[in-house]
Amino acid sequence: MRVKALPLAGLVAALALVAACTPDDPAATSSPGAAASAGATSSAQPAGGAPAAGRDRCLTGTWKVDVADLAQQTAAKVGHGATGTGTGSITLVFGPAMTITYANVIAINTTLSAGLSMTNTNTFTGAATSTDWVARDGKLGGTMPTNTVTSKIVTTINGRESPTTTTPFSGVLDMSAGQLGYTCSGSAATFSTPMVTWHLTKA
């Protein structure tokens, strides 16, 4: 039984990219990219309880990502009539350090040739912390450690599972350095990547 490879490759690529918070290269914070929206702020605050210079006061605190929306955006990128479901949580905490914690599952279902149904289920687990994060001029930057978050992908075709693939990644939202734009206003924020837009609500 032959299955077209393109949809599978698209699903795997999309699930990998959707995992992809801060760029890996600190210098990338000055790269051109999406500008802050009218609601975004970029106040530099002194140390000692307040955000350090270059760290937007608006982002300080704990944020929750809309995982269900993230899954739906991913499915739309995959195409081929794919649908997406997202459960669990992705939590970001901005303070002296920025920590992103994954405890979520994103499943993308699509129909292949000959009426076959395929589901790629990606389980994200772990946390990554940036101690040098910056947020200014609508751009988020800094560095994060690798191998602290895992991505476990299970592909199921017509009820039959393929071997599970588990890989480490750095815990970043954007795998293309310098391409992460943000907006922040009150209790709402967005992170815009080349793949999807993360919608966050302050906890």
N, CA, C and O of each residue as an XYZ file, in Angstrom:
812
protein
N       0.837     -1.185      0.000
C       0.000      0.000      0.000
C       0.876      1.239      0.000
O       1.702      1.416      0.895
N       0.703      2.106     -1.002
C       1.529      3.302     -1.105
C       0.777      4.509     -0.596
O      -0.415      4.672     -0.855
N       1.481      5.346      0.128
C       0.904      6.572      0.674
C       1.733      7.732      0.177
O       2.963      7.680      0.217
N       1.079      8.778     -0.292
C       1.820      9.945     -0.742
C       2.661     10.498      0.389
O       2.176     10.648      1.510
N       3.926     10.804      0.103
C       4.846     11.260      1.147
C       4.670     12.720      1.480
O       4.979     13.132      2.598
N       4.173     13.534      0.528
C       4.113     14.968      0.743
C       3.293     15.375      1.952
O       3.775     16.176      2.753
N       2.060     14.863      2.132
C       1.316     15.263      3.323
C       2.030     14.891      4.612
O       2.023     15.677      5.558
N       2.645     13.715      4.678
C       3.358     13.299      5.881
C       4.513     14.243      6.161
O       4.713     14.662      7.301
N       5.273     14.580      5.132
C       6.394     15.499      5.317
C       5.897     16.850      5.797
O       6.519     17.484      6.650
N       4.767     17.291      5.243
C       4.211     18.577      5.654
C       3.773     18.576      7.092
O       3.973     19.554      7.812
N       3.171     17.475      7.517
C       2.731     17.375      8.903
C       3.908     17.405      9.857
O       3.886     18.122     10.857
N       4.932     16.630      9.552
C       6.097     16.583     10.432
C       6.768     17.943     10.494
O       7.156     18.396     11.570
N       6.906     18.593      9.354
C       7.536     19.914      9.323
C       6.721     20.922     10.113
O       7.274     21.730     10.859
N       5.408     20.873      9.951
C       4.555     21.823     10.663
C       4.616     21.607     12.160
O       4.685     22.570     12.925
N       4.593     20.355     12.587
C       4.653     20.071     14.014
C       5.989     20.477     14.596
O       6.059     20.910     15.746
N       7.053     20.342     13.816
C       8.365     20.772     14.290
C       8.430     22.283     14.396
O       8.948     22.815     15.378
N       7.913     22.977     13.400
C       7.979     24.432     13.402
C       7.105     25.054     14.471
O       7.451     26.087     15.044
N       5.959     24.417     14.743
C       5.073     24.988     15.743
C       5.708     24.945     17.130
O       5.362     25.738     18.005
N       6.644     24.010     17.320
C       7.375     23.959     18.584
C       8.354     25.102     18.693
O       8.673     25.634     19.756
N       8.804     25.432     17.494
C       9.831     26.423     17.446
C       9.336     27.751     17.953
O      10.092     28.721     17.982
N      10.518     30.360     21.561
C      10.097     31.620     22.024
C      11.230     32.513     21.659
O      10.875     33.382     20.862
N      12.257     32.557     21.937
C      13.204     33.584     21.592
C      14.175     33.077     20.557
O      14.459     31.880     20.516
N      14.702     33.970     19.703
C      15.703     33.523     18.748
C      16.956     33.030     19.462
O      17.241     33.439     20.587
N      17.704     32.146     18.797
C      18.912     31.591     19.396
C      20.058     32.594     19.436
O      20.980     32.443     20.237
N      20.014     33.618     18.581
C      21.115     34.558     18.454
C      20.758     35.886     19.100
O      19.851     36.564     18.617
N      21.448     36.297     20.197
C      21.117     37.553     20.846
C      21.235     38.728     19.896
O      20.486     39.695     20.034
N      22.139     38.681     18.947
C      22.322     39.789     18.028
C      21.120     39.965     17.119
O      20.942     41.010     16.493
N      20.302     38.928     17.057
C      19.166     38.988     16.155
C      18.101     39.960     16.623
O      17.175     40.265     15.871
N      18.210     40.455     17.850
C      17.181     41.353     18.358
C      17.139     42.656     17.590
O      16.148     43.380     17.681
N      18.176     42.984     16.837
C      18.167     44.200     16.058
C      17.833     43.939     14.598
O      17.893     44.850     13.772
N      17.482     42.698     14.278
C      17.163     42.357     12.907
C      15.839     42.970     12.507
O      14.973     43.170     13.359
N      15.658     43.277     11.222
C      14.372     43.802     10.788
C      13.316     42.737     10.949
O      13.622     41.547     10.881
N      12.085     43.137     11.159
C      11.006     42.183     11.312
C       9.735     42.916     11.620
O       9.624     44.122     11.400
N       8.765     42.173     12.136
C       7.474     42.776     12.420
C       7.612     43.837     13.491
O       8.263     43.605     14.509
N       7.011     44.995     13.280
C       7.061     46.086     14.263
C       6.026     45.853     15.320
O       5.075     45.100     15.112
N       6.202     46.502     16.479
C       5.220     46.382     17.546
C       3.926     47.028     17.108
O       3.938     48.005     16.358
N       2.813     46.495     17.567
C       1.530     47.100     17.254
C       1.346     48.335     18.107
O       2.157     48.635     18.983
N       0.244     49.060     17.831
C       0.005     50.292     18.580
C      -0.155     50.011     20.055
O       0.114     50.877     20.888
N      -0.603     48.775     20.396
C      -0.821     48.451     21.805
C       0.422     47.966     22.500
O       0.404     47.784     23.717
N       1.511     47.747     21.773
C       2.720     47.218     22.387
C       3.467     48.318     23.113
O       3.405     49.488     22.738
N       4.182     47.917     24.169
C       4.985     48.869     24.909
C       6.421     48.421     24.880
O       6.696     47.253     24.604
N       7.350     49.324     25.158
C       8.766     48.960     25.172
C       9.493     49.776     26.223
O      10.572     50.308     25.966
N       8.901     49.876     27.410
C       9.481     50.674     28.480
C      10.693     49.993     29.074
O      10.638     48.809     29.406
N      11.793     50.726     29.213
C      12.976     50.204     29.884
C      12.905     50.594     31.341
O      12.754     51.770     31.671
N      13.014     49.609     32.214
C      12.864     49.852     33.639
C      14.147     49.478     34.365
O      14.871     48.594     33.908
N      14.448     50.129     35.488
C      15.646     49.808     36.240
C      15.536     48.473     36.937
O      14.445     47.925     37.090
N      16.698     47.942     37.365
C      16.720     46.673     38.077
C      16.184     46.858     39.482
O      15.940     47.979     39.928
N      16.003     45.736     40.179
C      15.536     45.808     41.550
C      14.047     45.592     41.651
O      13.341     46.396     42.260
N      13.562     44.517     41.063
C      12.147     44.216     41.132
C      11.417     44.595     39.857
O      10.459     43.919     39.482
N      11.834     45.647     39.184
C      11.227     46.055     37.928
C      12.012     45.445     36.769
O      13.160     45.040     36.948
N      11.406     45.376     35.585
C      12.116     44.813     34.440
C      13.406     45.575     34.142
O      13.462     46.795     34.297
N      14.428     44.861     33.718
C      15.704     45.476     33.366
C      15.553     46.234     32.057
O      14.562     46.069     31.346
N      16.543     47.067     31.743
C      16.516     47.814     30.499
C      16.381     46.859     29.318
O      17.050     45.828     29.258
N      15.513     47.215     28.388
C      15.317     46.362     27.230
C      14.315     45.255     27.461
O      14.141     44.390     26.603
N      13.649     45.265     28.610
C      12.645     44.243     28.907
C      11.297     44.918     29.126
O      11.088     45.610     30.122
N      10.411     44.712     28.202
C       9.112     45.358     28.201
C       8.315     45.032     29.466
O       8.057     43.866     29.765
N       7.931     46.073     30.202
C       7.161     45.898     31.431
C       5.850     45.148     31.180
O       5.392     44.389     32.033
N       5.260     45.362     30.020
C       3.969     44.733     29.713
C       4.031     43.213     29.776
O       3.040     42.570     30.120
N       5.191     42.625     29.444
C       5.302     41.168     29.410
C       5.523     40.544     30.778
O       5.354     39.335     30.934
N       5.897     41.342     31.772
C       6.212     40.782     33.091
C       5.013     40.026     33.662
O       3.900     40.551     33.705
N       5.249     38.796     34.098
C       4.181     37.987     34.684
C       4.083     36.627     34.011
O       4.997     36.191     33.312
N       2.951     35.968     34.238
C       2.715     34.617     33.728
C       1.664     34.648     32.625
O       0.633     35.308     32.749
N       1.942     33.927     31.546
C       1.058     33.909     30.381
C       0.730     32.481     29.977
O       1.542     31.569     30.134
N      -0.479     32.305     29.451
C      -0.916     31.011     28.935
C      -1.173     31.126     27.430
O      -1.800     32.078     26.965
N      -0.679     30.144     26.684
C      -0.867     30.119     25.241
C      -2.175     29.407     24.899
O      -2.538     28.424     25.545
N      -2.877     29.904     23.887
C      -4.083     29.242     23.391
C      -3.643     28.048     22.541
O      -3.388     28.184     21.344
N      -3.560     26.886     23.173
C      -3.034     25.680     22.508
C      -3.975     25.189     21.411
O      -3.525     24.731     20.361
N      -5.287     25.285     21.658
C      -6.253     24.832     20.651
C      -6.124     25.660     19.374
O      -6.156     25.116     18.270
N      -5.978     26.978     19.528
C      -5.806     27.855     18.369
C      -4.504     27.549     17.644
O      -4.449     27.591     16.415
N      -3.467     27.245     18.395
C      -2.172     26.907     17.817
C      -2.287     25.673     16.925
O      -1.714     25.620     15.837
N      -3.038     24.682     17.407
C      -3.230     23.455     16.632
C      -4.016     23.728     15.346
O      -3.706     23.173     14.292
N      -5.032     24.583     15.444
C      -5.843     24.895     14.267
C      -5.031     25.651     13.219
O      -5.183     25.410     12.022
N      -4.173     26.564     13.667
C      -3.309     27.282     12.730
C      -2.340     26.326     12.039
O      -2.081     26.447     10.842
N      -1.811     25.380     12.804
C      -0.877     24.408     12.246
C      -1.557     23.569     11.174
O      -0.987     23.321     10.112
N      -2.776     23.135     11.460
C      -3.524     22.333     10.486
C      -3.758     23.122      9.197
O      -3.654     22.582      8.096
N      -4.074     24.407      9.355
C      -4.305     25.250      8.174
C      -3.045     25.353      7.324
O      -3.133     25.399      6.097
N      -1.874     25.391      7.956
C      -0.615     25.448      7.227
C      -0.334     24.134      6.498
O       0.220     24.129      5.399
N      -0.719     23.033      7.118
C      -0.509     21.723      6.499
C      -1.355     21.591      5.230
O      -0.897     21.055      4.221
N      -2.613     22.095      5.296
C      -3.497     21.985      4.144
C      -4.040     20.583      3.996
O      -4.123     19.850      4.981
N      -4.419     20.183      2.771
C      -4.954     18.845      2.481
C      -6.185     18.543      3.336
O      -6.456     17.380      3.637
N      -6.940     19.588      3.734
C      -8.123     19.375      4.556
C      -7.814     18.970      5.979
O      -8.679     18.428      6.667
N      -6.602     19.218      6.435
C      -6.194     18.804      7.781
C      -6.983     19.537      8.856
O      -7.402     20.679      8.668
N      -7.179     18.865      9.983
C      -7.806     19.469     11.160
C      -6.862     19.296     12.338
O      -6.072     18.352     12.375
N      -6.944     20.212     13.303
C      -6.034     20.155     14.441
C      -6.735     20.289     15.774
O      -7.710     21.029     15.908
N      -6.232     19.565     16.760
C      -6.721     19.695     18.133
C      -5.528     19.900     19.054
O      -4.462     19.319     18.849
N      -5.719     20.728     20.067
C      -4.650     20.989     21.017
C      -5.153     20.904     22.437
O      -6.199     21.464     22.764
N      -4.419     20.206     23.286
C      -4.789     20.060     24.691
C      -3.565     20.330     25.562
O      -2.437     20.382     25.071
N      -3.808     20.502     26.868
C      -2.702     20.761     27.785
C      -2.367     22.240     27.828
O      -3.212     23.079     27.513
N      -1.136     22.568     28.217
C      -0.778     23.970     28.420
C       0.644     24.275     27.966
O       1.534     23.426     28.011
N       0.824     25.516     27.529
C       2.145     26.101     27.311
C       2.147     27.372     28.143
O       1.331     28.266     27.917
N       3.059     27.456     29.104
C       3.091     28.571     30.049
C       4.399     29.335     29.922
O       5.476     28.738     29.895
N       4.303     30.654     29.845
C       5.489     31.501     29.809
C       5.492     32.410     31.018
O       4.471     33.010     31.356
N       6.645     32.515     31.673
C       6.814     33.407     32.817
C       7.946     34.363     32.505
O       9.075     33.937     32.258
N       7.649     35.660     32.517
C       8.658     36.692     32.282
C       8.982     37.386     33.588
O       8.098     37.975     34.211
N      10.228     37.329     34.012
C      10.704     37.985     35.219
C      12.196     38.216     35.061
O      12.638     38.563     33.966
N      13.001     38.035     36.121
C      14.452     38.109     35.967
C      14.945     37.135     34.898
O      15.930     37.398     34.210
N      14.247     36.009     34.771
C      14.472     35.068     33.681
C      13.144     34.838     32.979
O      12.080     35.118     33.532
N      13.214     34.329     31.760
C      12.004     33.960     31.044
C      11.987     32.444     30.892
O      12.909     31.856     30.328
N      10.922     31.816     31.404
C      10.813     30.362     31.335
C       9.570     29.973     30.560
O       8.487     30.511     30.791
N       9.731     29.038     29.644
C       8.596     28.496     28.907
C       8.467     27.018     29.259
O       9.427     26.257     29.142
N       7.272     26.620     29.689
C       7.032     25.251     30.129
C       5.983     24.597     29.231
O       4.875     25.111     29.069
N       6.353     23.457     28.652
C       5.464     22.723     27.773
C       4.868     21.511     28.493
O       5.589     20.711     29.088
N       3.548     21.393     28.428
C       2.857     20.193     28.897
C       1.621     20.054     28.021
O       0.489     20.070     28.506
N       1.859     19.918     26.721
C       0.745     19.977     25.771
C       0.869     18.932     24.676
O       1.931     18.357     24.439
N      -0.254     18.714     24.023
C      -0.316     17.767     22.905
C      -1.008     18.456     21.741
O      -2.064     19.068     21.909
N      -0.408     18.354     20.558
C      -1.022     18.866     19.340
C      -1.174     17.705     18.372
O      -0.203     17.027     18.036
N      -2.405     17.486     17.930
C      -2.683     16.386     16.998
C      -3.237     16.959     15.702
O      -4.168     17.765     15.718
N      -2.655     16.534     14.570
C      -3.086     16.983     13.259
C      -3.560     15.771     12.458
O      -2.826     14.800     12.279
N      -4.805     15.852     11.982
C      -5.385     14.748     11.226
C      -5.623     15.188      9.782
O      -6.112     16.290      9.531
N      -5.276     14.324      8.846
C      -5.514     14.627      7.438
C      -5.865     13.353      6.690
O      -5.580     12.247      7.148
N      -6.491     13.526      5.527
C      -6.856     12.391      4.688
C      -5.857     12.269      3.554
O      -5.609     13.231      2.828
N      -5.284     11.081      3.404
C      -4.310     10.825      2.349
C      -5.010     10.249      1.132
O      -6.238     10.172      1.082
N      -4.214      9.845      0.156
C      -4.788      9.212     -1.029
C      -5.465      7.904     -0.643
O      -5.165      7.319      0.398
N      -6.374      7.457     -1.489
C      -7.108      6.192     -1.282
C      -7.940      6.216     -0.010
O      -8.287      5.162      0.523
N      -8.264      7.411      0.483
C      -9.137      7.527      1.640
C      -8.506      7.192      2.967
O      -9.204      7.046      3.970
N      -7.185      7.069      2.986
C      -6.507      6.761      4.247
C      -6.529      7.976      5.168
O      -6.433      9.116      4.712
N      -6.653      7.724      6.450
C      -6.636      8.789      7.453
C      -5.332      8.727      8.235
O      -4.925      7.660      8.694
N      -4.679      9.876      8.383
C      -3.427      9.922      9.126
C      -3.492     10.980     10.213
O      -3.968     12.092      9.987
N      -3.008     10.619     11.400
C      -2.935     11.551     12.510
C      -1.513     11.609     13.038
O      -0.920     10.583     13.371
N      -0.975     12.810     13.110
C       0.330     13.027     13.739
C       0.080     13.663     15.097
O      -0.483     14.754     15.183
N       0.497     12.985     16.155
C       0.305     13.484     17.512
C       1.657     13.847     18.111
O       2.540     12.999     18.239
N       1.804     15.110     18.473
C       3.079     15.597     18.993
C       2.891     15.993     20.456
O       2.106     16.887     20.770
N       3.618     15.319     21.346
C       3.549     15.596     22.782
C       4.804     16.344     23.200
O       5.920     15.852     23.033
N       4.609     17.543     23.749
C       5.725     18.375     24.192
C       5.818     18.337     25.718
O       4.815     18.501     26.412
N       7.032     18.119     26.232
C       7.235     18.017     27.675
C       8.549     18.683     28.055
O       9.568     18.499     27.388
N       8.514     19.464     29.141
C       9.753     20.051     29.642
C       9.693     21.566     29.697
O       8.669     22.174     29.386
N      10.810     22.168     30.098
C      10.881     23.621     30.239
C      12.253     24.113     29.811
O      13.246     23.391     29.911
N      12.296     25.342     29.336
C      13.561     25.979     28.956
C      13.552     27.400     29.506
O      12.506     28.049     29.545
N      14.720     27.884     29.932
C      14.827     29.196     30.577
C      15.880     30.055     29.905
O      16.986     29.599     29.613
N      15.521     31.305     29.664
C      16.462     32.286     29.133
C      16.753     33.319     30.217
O      15.831     33.936     30.751
N      18.021     33.510     30.541
C      18.401     34.504     31.547
C      18.783     35.836     30.910
O      18.967     36.831     31.611
N      18.904     35.857     29.583
C      19.314     37.090     28.907
C      18.237     37.607     27.945
O      18.546     38.304     26.978
N      16.970     37.261     28.218
C      15.912     37.656     27.309
C      15.765     39.172     27.253
O      15.989     39.875     28.239
N      15.388     39.648     26.093
C      15.094     41.064     25.892
C      13.812     41.181     25.083
O      13.484     40.300     24.288
N      13.093     42.272     25.293
C      11.874     42.546     24.537
C      11.783     44.045     24.336
O      11.549     44.796     25.283
N      11.968     44.473     23.109
C      11.904     45.899     22.803
C      11.612     46.079     21.320
O      11.932     45.223     20.495
N      11.001     47.204     21.007
C      10.711     47.552     19.619
C       9.966     46.440     18.884
O      10.178     46.216     17.692
N       9.091     45.748     19.612
C       8.296     44.704     18.980
C       9.046     43.447     18.627
O       8.533     42.631     17.861
N      10.263     43.252     19.163
C      11.048     42.061     18.898
C      11.458     41.404     20.215
O      11.787     42.087     21.185
N      11.432     40.065     20.236
C      11.834     39.295     21.407
C      13.105     38.542     21.068
O      13.192     37.909     20.016
N      14.101     38.606     21.960
C      15.358     37.933     21.689
C      15.994     37.378     22.951
O      15.493     37.580     24.057
N      17.112     36.671     22.769
C      17.826     36.055     23.879
C      18.303     34.674     23.489
O      18.245     34.303     22.317
N      18.773     33.909     24.459
C      19.227     32.544     24.196
C      18.575     31.589     25.181
O      18.162     31.977     26.274
N      18.492     30.321     24.765
C      17.912     29.278     25.602
C      18.752     28.020     25.498
O      19.411     27.800     24.482
N      18.739     27.182     26.541
C      19.489     25.924     26.478
C      18.807     24.932     25.548
O      17.610     25.037     25.281
N      19.565     23.984     25.067
C      18.985     22.912     24.266
C      18.820     21.667     25.120
O      19.361     21.576     26.222
N      18.080     20.725     24.606
C      17.897     19.409     25.232
C      17.177     19.450     26.573
O      17.344     18.543     27.389
N      16.380     20.486     26.815
C      15.605     20.531     28.060
C      14.128     20.276     27.815
O      13.362     20.112     28.765
N      13.721     20.242     26.561
C      12.335     19.988     26.181
C      12.337     18.884     25.135
O      13.201     18.853     24.258
N      11.370     17.978     25.228
C      11.289     16.906     24.245
C      10.001     17.001     23.433
O       8.966     17.473     23.903
N      10.114     16.538     22.209
C       8.990     16.478     21.280
C       8.824     15.027     20.858
O       9.696     14.463     20.198
N       7.704     14.425     21.239
C       7.453     13.013     20.925
C       6.350     12.937     19.866
O       5.212     13.336     20.116
N       6.691     12.429     18.696
C       5.742     12.368     17.586
C       5.325     10.927     17.322
O       6.165     10.042     17.158
N       4.022     10.710     17.284
C       3.459      9.408     16.931
C       2.580      9.600     15.700
O       1.672     10.431     15.702
N       2.854      8.825     14.646
C       2.051      8.881     13.427
C       1.170      7.642     13.355
O       1.646      6.513     13.470
N      -0.122      7.875     13.162
C      -1.082      6.775     13.078
C      -1.793      6.843     11.729
O      -2.382      7.869     11.390
N      -1.740      5.753     10.954
C      -2.404      5.685      9.667
C      -3.430      4.564      9.715
O      -3.095      3.394      9.895
N      -4.692      4.954      9.548
C      -5.805      4.005      9.621
C      -5.724      3.118     10.858
O      -5.924      1.905     10.786
N      -5.427      3.749     11.999
C      -5.417      3.037     13.264
C      -4.133      2.313     13.592
O      -4.009      1.746     14.678
N      -3.165      2.316     12.675
C      -1.899      1.626     12.912
C      -0.802      2.643     13.182
O      -0.573      3.547     12.378
N      -0.120      2.492     14.325
C       0.925      3.436     14.720
C       2.266      3.069     14.098
O       2.633      1.898     14.001
N       2.983      4.105     13.681
C       4.356      3.911     13.217
C       5.273      4.051     14.422
O       4.818      4.464     15.489
N       6.557      3.717     14.283
C       7.484      3.889     15.413
C       7.485      5.333     15.912
O       7.419      6.276     15.124
N       7.561      5.486     17.215
C       7.559      6.806     17.840
C       8.907      7.486     17.650
O       9.956      6.851     17.761
N       8.866      8.786     17.364
C      10.081      9.573     17.241
C      10.127     10.595     18.369
O       9.211     11.406     18.505
N      11.189     10.568     19.185
C      11.351     11.528     20.268
C      12.628     12.318     20.029
O      13.712     11.747     19.904
N      12.487     13.639     19.967
C      13.645     14.489     19.706
C      13.694     15.647     20.694
O      12.648     16.103     21.156
N      14.890     16.132     21.028
C      15.011     17.307     21.889
C      14.963     18.578     21.056
O      15.373     18.576     19.895
N      14.467     19.657     21.636
C      14.595     20.952     20.993
C      14.778     21.997     22.075
O      14.597     21.709     23.258
N      15.139     23.216     21.675
C      15.589     24.217     22.644
C      14.479     24.883     23.421
O      14.749     25.592     24.391
N      13.230     24.674     23.022
C      12.130     25.337     23.707
C      11.839     26.714     23.139
O      11.192     27.539     23.784
N      12.324     26.958     21.922
C      12.079     28.260     21.315
C      10.804     28.238     20.495
O      10.392     27.201     19.975
N      10.177     29.428     20.390
C       9.003     29.550     19.540
C       9.409     29.643     18.077
O       8.742     29.086     17.205
N      10.497     30.344     17.812
C      10.866     30.651     16.444
C      12.206     30.024     16.097
O      13.220     30.335     16.723
N      12.218     29.162     15.128
C      13.443     28.477     14.754
C      14.282     29.295     13.776
O      15.411     28.918     13.463
N      13.742     30.405     13.295
C      14.506     31.313     12.428
C      14.896     32.529     13.244
O      14.057     33.390     13.510
N      16.151     32.614     13.643
C      16.615     33.680     14.540
C      16.246     35.057     14.004
O      16.424     35.356     12.823
N      15.733     35.879     14.899
C      15.413     37.250     14.556
C      14.038     37.448     13.949
O      13.699     38.563     13.554
N      13.238     36.396     13.865
C      11.942     36.503     13.213
C      10.767     36.505     14.177
O       9.624     36.364     13.741
N      11.012     36.660     15.478
C       9.918     36.626     16.437
C       9.497     38.039     16.815
O      10.222     38.748     17.513
N       8.322     38.439     16.350
C       7.759     39.729     16.728
C       6.732     39.533     17.827
O       6.162     38.451     17.966
N       6.494     40.583     18.613
C       5.486     40.462     19.664
C       4.677     41.748     19.768
O       5.127     42.827     19.384
N       3.472     41.597     20.299
C       2.661     42.734     20.723
C       2.192     42.440     22.134
O       2.046     41.276     22.508
N       1.960     43.452     22.905
C       1.491     43.265     24.278
C       0.666     44.475     24.688
O       1.108     45.615     24.541
N      -0.523     44.227     25.197
C      -1.384     45.296     25.679
C      -2.291     44.736     26.764
O      -3.158     43.906     26.491
N      -2.088     45.194     28.003
C      -2.914     44.708     29.105
C      -2.714     43.228     29.348
O      -1.600     42.787     29.633
N      -3.799     42.448     29.236
C      -3.736     41.013     29.533
C      -3.655     40.166     28.276
O      -3.842     38.950     28.340
N      -3.381     40.783     27.134
C      -3.282     40.033     25.882
C      -1.943     40.292     25.208
O      -1.410     41.401     25.254
N      -1.415     39.256     24.585
C      -0.155     39.386     23.856
C      -0.163     38.413     22.690
O      -0.901     37.428     22.695
N       0.660     38.694     21.698
C       0.854     37.769     20.588
C       2.335     37.652     20.297
O       3.090     38.610     20.464
N       2.746     36.475     19.861
C       4.089     36.245     19.356
C       3.934     35.778     17.914
O       3.302     34.754     17.655
N       4.505     36.521     16.979
C       4.352     36.197     15.560
C       5.611     35.539     15.037
O       6.692     36.124     15.093
N       5.477     34.322     14.529
C       6.573     33.583     13.928
C       6.275     33.395     12.442
O       5.151     33.646     12.008
N       7.250     32.962     11.660
C       6.974     32.707     10.245
C       5.920     31.621     10.032
O       5.310     31.551      8.965
N       5.703     30.771     11.046
C       4.786     29.658     10.889
C       3.380     29.977     11.388
O       2.406     29.820     10.652
N       3.276     30.422     12.633
C       1.983     30.681     13.260
C       2.097     31.883     14.189
O       3.189     32.397     14.431
N       0.956     32.319     14.701
C       0.926     33.382     15.706
C       0.427     32.804     17.020
O      -0.664     32.237     17.090
N       1.239     32.955     18.061
C       0.832     32.499     19.378
C      -0.039     33.577     20.028
O       0.344     34.746     20.072
N      -1.200     33.184     20.525
C      -2.092     34.103     21.239
C      -1.999     33.777     22.731
O      -2.263     32.649     23.146
N      -1.622     34.772     23.526
C      -1.407     34.571     24.950
C      -2.351     35.416     25.785
O      -2.736     36.517     25.390
N      -2.719     34.885     26.947
C      -3.548     35.594     27.915
C      -2.822     35.580     29.259
O      -2.327     34.540     29.693
N      -2.764     36.732     29.909
C      -2.064     36.794     31.205
C      -2.846     36.020     32.260
O      -4.060     36.176     32.387
N      -2.141     35.192     33.009
C      -2.792     34.350     34.016
C      -3.078     35.157     35.281
O      -3.624     34.620     36.245
